[in-house]
Amino acid sequence: MEHADLDALIDRCGSDAVPDPLTWRRLKKRRLVLRDALERLERELQPQEPA
């Protein structure tokens, strides 16, 4: 839920007025951290391939 909310906020900021550069970088960095965490969880949940 947080990732989708953050995506929406970044998209809204991108189409409206651009926030200050520091806020923009922080939002994008937070989105990347969340995306990496989601990918890591998905990899952990997938069954391992037999060797």
C-alpha positions in Angstrom: 0.0 0.0 0.0 2.8 2.4 0.9 4.6 1.8 -2.4 1.4 2.6 -4.4 0.8 5.7 -2.4 4.4 6.9 -2.9 4.1 6.2 -6.7 0.9 8.3 -6.8 2.5 11.1 -4.9 5.6 11.1 -7.2 3.4 11.0 -10.3 1.3 13.9 -9.0 4.3 16.0 -8.1 5.8 15.3 -11.6 2.7 16.4 -13.4 2.1 19.4 -11.2 4.7 21.7 -9.8 8.1 20.1 -9.1 8.9 20.1 -5.3 12.3 21.2 -4.2 15.1 18.9 -5.4 15.8 17.5 -2.0 12.2 16.4 -1.4 12.1 14.9 -4.9 15.3 12.9 -4.3 14.0 11.6 -1.0 10.7 10.5 -2.4 12.4 8.7 -5.3 14.9 7.1 -3.0 12.2 5.9 -0.6 10.3 4.4 -3.6 13.4 2.5 -4.7 13.9 1.1 -1.2 10.4 -0.1 -1.1 10.6 -1.6 -4.5 13.8 -3.5 -3.6 12.1 -4.8 -0.4 9.1 -6.0 -2.4 11.3 -7.8 -4.9 13.3 -9.4 -2.0 10.1 -10.7 -0.4 8.8 -12.0 -3.7 12.1 -14.0 -4.3 11.9 -15.4 -0.7 8.3 -16.6 -1.3 9.0 -18.3 -4.6 9.8 -22.0 -4.4 13.4 -22.9 -5.1 14.1 -24.7 -8.4 15.3 -28.3 -7.8 19.0 -28.7 -8.6 
